[in-house]
Structure formats: structure tokens, C-alpha cells
Amino acid sequence: MRASLVRLANSVTSQPLKLQEASASLLPPLPLYRRILRAHRILPLEMRVLGDDYVKAEFRRHRSTDNPLHVIGFLSEWKVYLDQLESSKGEEFRGKPLDPTLLESMSSEQIGQLYELMHATRDIWKTPEELNPQATGTKSSA
């Protein structure tokens, strides 16, 4: 067994899973979905459109999930995101770095989705200089 898998197993099993405590702080799927979309109203337009589309697609993909552990994991991560978004009112919302142990625990499909999301956001948040390299090149040579 690789060292990363051992570390991952240790981090996952370090505390017993308490389903009742986890579900007590969770919102049902539909109210959580609505609150996330409402919270996106404070974001800049480009970020809001991207976030709304992503949230809708993710909730649609997980609609038929029957495994209670997957459902609780899904809802708890979206609740954490909602709490972060709501706590940043008045400020520009910024994400946080991804935990390496979380990245190691992701499936190849999840890593692929993360990679696609990274490229989609990279295109949206370009500076004017990056968007018009020829325009800046002609201004500096004149």
C-alpha cells in the first residue's frame, strides 16, 4: 500500500462517523439548493453565471443517489460552501486552497471535473492585458 493511501486511510478513520450529528446541521436538498442560488446574487455576473450552472448540474447529477453516506457528504460540502459564501457578505468572495488529502481521495472523474472547472474559470478571469495581447503590443511599439 502506498504511503499516500495509508495517510488517507488514517485521515478518514481518525474520528468515528456520526451520521446523526452530521445530518442535524444539514439542510434538506431543495432548501440548500435555493439558498446557494440566492447567495450567488452577491457575486459578479460572470462568477454568478458559472456558479449557478455548476450548482444546477451537480444537484441534477446527484438527484438519484441513494447511498446515505454519499448524500450526507454531498449536502455537507455544499453547506460548507454556503456558509463560506454567506460569511463573506460585503467582501469579494474568494475560494480557498484545496486540501491535498481531499485531492488524493477524489476519483478520477472528480479530478476531471475539477480540471474542467479550472479551465472554465481561467478563461473568465483574464486581465484586459491577457485578453488583448495584440492591442497592448501595438500600443507599446507606437
CYANA upper distance limits for C-alpha pairs under 8 A (distance plus 0.5 A):
  1 MET  CA      5 LEU  CA      7.08
  1 MET  CA      6 VAL  CA      7.44
  2 ARG  CA      6 VAL  CA      7.01
  3 ALA  CA      7 ARG  CA      6.70
  4 SER  CA      8 LEU  CA      6.51
  4 SER  CA    104 GLU  CA      8.16
  5 LEU  CA      9 ALA  CA      6.50
  6 VAL  CA     10 ASN  CA      6.65
  7 ARG  CA     11 SER  CA      6.67
  8 LEU  CA     12 VAL  CA      6.65
  8 LEU  CA    101 THR  CA      6.87
  8 LEU  CA    104 GLU  CA      7.88
  8 LEU  CA    105 SER  CA      7.47
  9 ALA  CA     13 THR  CA      6.59
 10 ASN  CA     14 SER  CA      6.22
 11 SER  CA    101 THR  CA      8.47
 18 LYS  CA     22 ALA  CA      6.83
 19 LEU  CA     23 SER  CA      6.51
 20 GLN  CA     24 ALA  CA      6.61
 21 GLU  CA     25 SER  CA      7.46
 22 ALA  CA     26 LEU  CA      7.21
 22 ALA  CA     72 ILE  CA      7.78
 22 ALA  CA     76 SER  CA      8.04
 23 SER  CA     27 LEU  CA      8.45
 23 SER  CA     72 ILE  CA      7.27
 26 LEU  CA     72 ILE  CA      8.41
 26 LEU  CA     75 LEU  CA      7.10
 26 LEU  CA     76 SER  CA      6.64
 26 LEU  CA     79 LYS  CA      7.29
 27 LEU  CA     31 PRO  CA      7.08
 27 LEU  CA     32 LEU  CA      6.08
 27 LEU  CA     75 LEU  CA      7.86
 27 LEU  CA     79 LYS  CA      7.94
 28 PRO  CA     32 LEU  CA      6.64
 28 PRO  CA     75 LEU  CA      8.43
 29 PRO  CA     33 TYR  CA      6.52
 29 PRO  CA     75 LEU  CA      7.45
 30 LEU  CA     34 ARG  CA      6.71
 31 PRO  CA     35 ARG  CA      6.58
 32 LEU  CA     36 ILE  CA      6.67
 32 LEU  CA     75 LEU  CA      8.45
 32 LEU  CA     78 TRP  CA      8.30
 32 LEU  CA     79 LYS  CA      7.67
 33 TYR  CA     37 LEU  CA      6.87
 33 TYR  CA     55 VAL  CA      8.16
 33 TYR  CA     59 PHE  CA      8.16
 34 ARG  CA     38 ARG  CA      6.69
 35 ARG  CA     39 ALA  CA      6.48
 35 ARG  CA     82 LEU  CA      8.11
 36 ILE  CA     40 HIS  CA      6.76
 36 ILE  CA     82 LEU  CA      6.36
 37 LEU  CA     41 ARG  CA      7.61
 37 LEU  CA     52 ASP  CA      6.78
 37 LEU  CA     55 VAL  CA      8.41
 39 ALA  CA     82 LEU  CA      7.87
 39 ALA  CA     85 LEU  CA      7.22
 39 ALA  CA     86 GLU  CA      7.03
 40 HIS  CA     48 ARG  CA      6.05
 40 HIS  CA     51 GLY  CA      7.73
 40 HIS  CA     52 ASP  CA      7.77
 40 HIS  CA     85 LEU  CA      8.42
 41 ARG  CA     48 ARG  CA      7.26
 42 ILE  CA     89 LYS  CA      8.01
 43 LEU  CA     47 MET  CA      6.53
 43 LEU  CA     48 ARG  CA      5.91
 43 LEU  CA     92 GLU  CA      8.19
 43 LEU  CA     93 PHE  CA      7.70
 44 PRO  CA     48 ARG  CA      6.49
 45 LEU  CA     49 VAL  CA      6.66
 46 GLU  CA     50 LEU  CA      6.79
 46 GLU  CA    124 ILE  CA      7.56
 47 MET  CA     51 GLY  CA      6.40
 48 ARG  CA     52 ASP  CA      6.38
 49 VAL  CA     53 ASP  CA      6.67
 50 LEU  CA     54 TYR  CA      6.67
 51 GLY  CA     55 VAL  CA      6.55
 52 ASP  CA     56 LYS  CA      6.59
 53 ASP  CA     57 ALA  CA      6.64
 54 TYR  CA     58 GLU  CA      6.60
 55 VAL  CA     59 PHE  CA      6.62
 56 LYS  CA     60 ARG  CA      6.55
 57 ALA  CA     61 ARG  CA      6.58
 58 GLU  CA     62 HIS  CA      6.78
 59 PHE  CA     63 ARG  CA      6.47
 65 THR  CA     70 HIS  CA      7.82
 65 THR  CA     71 VAL  CA      7.28
 66 ASP  CA     70 HIS  CA      8.32
 66 ASP  CA     71 VAL  CA      7.77
 67 ASN  CA     71 VAL  CA      6.80
 68 PRO  CA     72 ILE  CA      6.56
 69 LEU  CA     73 GLY  CA      6.54
 70 HIS  CA     74 PHE  CA      6.47
 71 VAL  CA     75 LEU  CA      6.57
 72 ILE  CA     76 SER  CA      6.34
 73 GLY  CA     77 GLU  CA      6.67
 74 PHE  CA     78 TRP  CA      6.89
 75 LEU  CA     79 LYS  CA      6.54
 76 SER  CA     80 VAL  CA      6.74
 77 GLU  CA     81 TYR  CA      6.82
 78 TRP  CA     82 LEU  CA      6.62
 79 LYS  CA     83 ASP  CA      6.62
 80 VAL  CA     84 GLN  CA      6.74
 81 TYR  CA     85 LEU  CA      6.65
 82 LEU  CA     86 GLU  CA      6.55
 83 ASP  CA     87 SER  CA      6.52
 84 GLN  CA     88 SER  CA      6.90
 85 LEU  CA     89 LYS  CA      7.71
 85 LEU  CA     93 PHE  CA      7.22
 88 SER  CA     92 GLU  CA      7.52
 88 SER  CA     93 PHE  CA      6.41
 89 LYS  CA     93 PHE  CA      8.38
 98 LEU  CA    102 LEU  CA      7.71
 98 LEU  CA    103 LEU  CA      7.58
 99 ASP  CA    103 LEU  CA      6.94
100 PRO  CA    104 GLU  CA      6.76
101 THR  CA    105 SER  CA      6.85
102 LEU  CA    106 MET  CA      7.04
103 LEU  CA    111 ILE  CA      8.19
106 MET  CA    110 GLN  CA      6.32
106 MET  CA    111 ILE  CA      6.84
107 SER  CA    111 ILE  CA      6.81
108 SER  CA    112 GLY  CA      6.61
109 GLU  CA    113 GLN  CA      6.80
110 GLN  CA    114 LEU  CA      6.68
111 ILE  CA    115 TYR  CA      6.61
112 GLY  CA    116 GLU  CA      6.76
113 GLN  CA    117 LEU  CA      6.64
114 LEU  CA    118 MET  CA      6.61
115 TYR  CA    119 HIS  CA      6.92
116 GLU  CA    120 ALA  CA      6.68
117 LEU  CA    121 THR  CA      6.65
118 MET  CA    122 ARG  CA      6.58
119 HIS  CA    123 ASP  CA      6.95
120 ALA  CA    124 ILE  CA      7.22
121 THR  CA    125 TRP  CA      6.75
122 ARG  CA    126 LYS  CA      7.11
126 LYS  CA    130 GLU  CA      6.34
126 LYS  CA    131 LEU  CA      6.82
127 THR  CA    131 LEU  CA      6.86
128 PRO  CA    132 ASN  CA      6.67
129 GLU  CA    133 PRO  CA      6.23
129 GLU  CA    136 THR  CA      7.07
132 ASN  CA    136 THR  CA      6.94
133 PRO  CA    137 GLY  CA      6.58
134 GLN  CA    138 THR  CA      6.70
135 ALA  CA    139 LYS  CA      6.85
136 THR  CA    140 SER  CA      6.74
137 GLY  CA    141 SER  CA      6.84
138 THR  CA    142 ALA  CA      6.77
